[in-house]
Amino acid sequence: MGLLLCGNCGTCKTTLMEKLNKEGHQAVYIGDSYSDTCPAEHADHVFARDVLYEYCLENSIPATPFNDFREIIEQLQA
């Protein structure tokens, strides 16, 4: 697919998020690491833990903490 925007990650997740936003989709992002920080800034809602959750707190990005995917599924179905 060749998605490289800034070179920080092998596949540019931010490019994928921007594509979803451009197409008018509600973009939910789930992550936990450094490579998830950029795309989280383009999400409508972020579920985060570990490094990503700390990044979201430090950068005023609203994020919902999670421990496992079951919690995320329950919140999305509510």
GROMACS elastic network, one bead per residue, 0.5 to 0.9 nm:
[ bonds ]
;  ai    aj funct       b0    kb
    1    11     6  0.84963   500
    2    11     6  0.73710   500
    2    12     6  0.86707   500
    3    10     6  0.79779   500
    3    11     6  0.54086   500
    3    12     6  0.52633   500
    3    13     6  0.80751   500
    3    15     6  0.69155   500
    3    16     6  0.82712   500
    4     7     6  0.58153   500
    4     8     6  0.84030   500
    4     9     6  0.76006   500
    4    10     6  0.69703   500
    4    11     6  0.59301   500
    4    12     6  0.50500   500
    4    13     6  0.87654   500
    4    15     6  0.79334   500
    5     8     6  0.81620   500
    5     9     6  0.87360   500
    5    11     6  0.85045   500
    5    12     6  0.59156   500
    5    14     6  0.79371   500
    5    15     6  0.70740   500
    6     9     6  0.77435   500
    6    12     6  0.76293   500
    7    10     6  0.70185   500
    7    11     6  0.84761   500
    7    12     6  0.77298   500
    8    11     6  0.87568   500
    8    12     6  0.79668   500
    8    35     6  0.75353   500
    9    12     6  0.60414   500
    9    13     6  0.81510   500
    9    35     6  0.63170   500
   10    13     6  0.89734   500
   11    14     6  0.88122   500
   11    15     6  0.86769   500
   12    15     6  0.55201   500
   12    16     6  0.69707   500
   12    35     6  0.89277   500
   12    38     6  0.89326   500
   12    39     6  0.83328   500
   13    16     6  0.51033   500
   13    17     6  0.63162   500
   13    18     6  0.86921   500
   13    35     6  0.82005   500
   13    36     6  0.75872   500
   13    38     6  0.76413   500
   13    39     6  0.56342   500
   14    17     6  0.50087   500
   14    18     6  0.60884   500
   14    19     6  0.85306   500
   14    36     6  0.86896   500
   14    38     6  0.60116   500
   14    40     6  0.79689   500
   14    41     6  0.83556   500
   14    42     6  0.70681   500
   15    18     6  0.51356   500
   15    19     6  0.62152   500
   15    20     6  0.87985   500
   15    39     6  0.79094   500
   16    19     6  0.51145   500
   16    20     6  0.64446   500
   16    21     6  0.87817   500
   16    39     6  0.81518   500
   17    20     6  0.51413   500
   17    21     6  0.62366   500
   17    22     6  0.85961   500
   17    27     6  0.69529   500
   17    29     6  0.84968   500
   17    39     6  0.61815   500
   17    40     6  0.84955   500
   17    42     6  0.61977   500
   17    43     6  0.68007   500
   18    22     6  0.60022   500
   18    23     6  0.85443   500
   18    39     6  0.83292   500
   18    42     6  0.67240   500
   18    43     6  0.86170   500
   19    22     6  0.50922   500
   19    23     6  0.62311   500
   19    24     6  0.87249   500
   19    25     6  0.88676   500
   20    23     6  0.51846   500
   20    24     6  0.64009   500
   20    25     6  0.53348   500
   20    26     6  0.74984   500
   20    27     6  0.65334   500
   21    24     6  0.50754   500
   21    25     6  0.55747   500
   21    26     6  0.70487   500
   21    27     6  0.67515   500
   21    42     6  0.78922   500
   21    43     6  0.80903   500
   21    44     6  0.87013   500
   22    25     6  0.75903   500
   24    27     6  0.87883   500
   26    43     6  0.79972   500
   26    44     6  0.62499   500
   26    45     6  0.83574   500
   27    42     6  0.80158   500
   27    43     6  0.51401   500
   27    44     6  0.51583   500
   27    45     6  0.66912   500
   27    46     6  0.86909   500
   28    40     6  0.86640   500
   28    43     6  0.56984   500
   28    44     6  0.58172   500
   28    46     6  0.58488   500
   28    47     6  0.76519   500
   29    36     6  0.85496   500
   29    39     6  0.75716   500
   29    40     6  0.61896   500
   29    42     6  0.87132   500
   29    43     6  0.58984   500
   29    44     6  0.78349   500
   29    45     6  0.62918   500
   29    47     6  0.61792   500
   29    48     6  0.81440   500
   30    36     6  0.81273   500
   30    40     6  0.80958   500
   30    45     6  0.86606   500
   30    46     6  0.58992   500
   30    48     6  0.58634   500
   30    49     6  0.86501   500
   30    72     6  0.87931   500
   31    34     6  0.89132   500
   31    35     6  0.85391   500
   31    36     6  0.56702   500
   31    37     6  0.82978   500
   31    40     6  0.81227   500
   31    46     6  0.78877   500
   31    47     6  0.65890   500
   31    48     6  0.51929   500
   31    49     6  0.67353   500
   31    50     6  0.86316   500
   31    51     6  0.88279   500
   31    52     6  0.64472   500
   31    53     6  0.83918   500
   32    35     6  0.83501   500
   32    36     6  0.66148   500
   32    37     6  0.85797   500
   32    47     6  0.86107   500
   32    48     6  0.55886   500
   32    50     6  0.52723   500
   32    51     6  0.56357   500
   32    53     6  0.69115   500
   33    36     6  0.54527   500
   33    37     6  0.71788   500
   33    48     6  0.87607   500
   33    49     6  0.79746   500
   33    50     6  0.67651   500
   33    52     6  0.51878   500
   33    53     6  0.85729   500
   34    37     6  0.55325   500
   34    38     6  0.83388   500
   34    51     6  0.62149   500
   34    52     6  0.63171   500
   34    55     6  0.84015   500
   35    38     6  0.70608   500
   35    39     6  0.82380   500
   35    52     6  0.85219   500
   36    39     6  0.57848   500
   36    40     6  0.61593   500
   36    51     6  0.87952   500
   36    52     6  0.64280   500
   37    40     6  0.52916   500
   37    41     6  0.68638   500
   37    51     6  0.85132   500
   37    52     6  0.59266   500
   37    55     6  0.68858   500
   37    56     6  0.77883   500
   38    41     6  0.55664   500
   38    42     6  0.74411   500
   39    42     6  0.53308   500
   39    43     6  0.66788   500
   40    43     6  0.52610   500
   40    44     6  0.85143   500
   40    45     6  0.80982   500
   40    46     6  0.62414   500
   40    47     6  0.89288   500
   40    48     6  0.88984   500
   40    52     6  0.82730   500
   40    56     6  0.80679   500
   40    61     6  0.79888   500
   40    63     6  0.88978   500
   41    44     6  0.85982   500
   41    46     6  0.86722   500
   41    56     6  0.85328   500
   41    61     6  0.69971   500
   42    45     6  0.88300   500
   43    46     6  0.63252   500
   45    62     6  0.73351   500
   45    63     6  0.67693   500
   45    64     6  0.80761   500
   46    53     6  0.89836   500
   46    56     6  0.87678   500
   46    61     6  0.82444   500
   46    62     6  0.69119   500
   46    64     6  0.62212   500
   46    65     6  0.85592   500
   47    52     6  0.89661   500
   47    53     6  0.80626   500
   47    63     6  0.55587   500
   47    65     6  0.57614   500
   47    66     6  0.64260   500
   47    72     6  0.73665   500
   48    51     6  0.82593   500
   48    52     6  0.56427   500
   48    54     6  0.85786   500
   48    56     6  0.80490   500
   48    63     6  0.61517   500
   48    64     6  0.60401   500
   48    65     6  0.50522   500
   48    66     6  0.61924   500
   48    67     6  0.88123   500
   49    52     6  0.57263   500
   49    54     6  0.75958   500
   49    64     6  0.83454   500
   49    65     6  0.55516   500
   49    66     6  0.60139   500
   49    67     6  0.72054   500
   50    53     6  0.54656   500
   50    54     6  0.65014   500
   50    55     6  0.87930   500
   50    65     6  0.88505   500
   51    54     6  0.53001   500
   51    55     6  0.61965   500
   51    56     6  0.87092   500
   52    56     6  0.61235   500
   52    57     6  0.86506   500
   53    56     6  0.50805   500
   53    57     6  0.62715   500
   53    58     6  0.86665   500
   53    63     6  0.69003   500
   53    64     6  0.80805   500
   53    65     6  0.67355   500
   54    57     6  0.51365   500
   54    58     6  0.61722   500
   54    59     6  0.86022   500
   55    58     6  0.51298   500
   55    59     6  0.60843   500
   55    60     6  0.84648   500
   55    61     6  0.80820   500
   56    59     6  0.51711   500
   56    60     6  0.58299   500
   56    62     6  0.66260   500
   56    63     6  0.64312   500
   57    60     6  0.53462   500
   57    61     6  0.63067   500
   57    62     6  0.75039   500
   57    63     6  0.77687   500
   58    61     6  0.78706   500
   59    62     6  0.89271   500
   60    63     6  0.88426   500
   64    72     6  0.89492   500
   66    69     6  0.74876   500
   66    71     6  0.64959   500
   66    72     6  0.69451   500
   67    70     6  0.84760   500
   67    71     6  0.71805   500
   67    72     6  0.87775   500
   68    71     6  0.58516   500
   68    72     6  0.71849   500
   69    72     6  0.50280   500
   69    73     6  0.62440   500
   69    74     6  0.86234   500
   70    73     6  0.51521   500
   70    74     6  0.62063   500
   70    75     6  0.86992   500
   71    74     6  0.51633   500
   71    75     6  0.62715   500
   71    76     6  0.86881   500
   72    75     6  0.51634   500
   72    76     6  0.61463   500
   72    77     6  0.85784   500
   73    76     6  0.51590   500
   73    77     6  0.61218   500
   73    78     6  0.86380   500
   74    77     6  0.52352   500
   74    78     6  0.62331   500
   75    78     6  0.51879   500
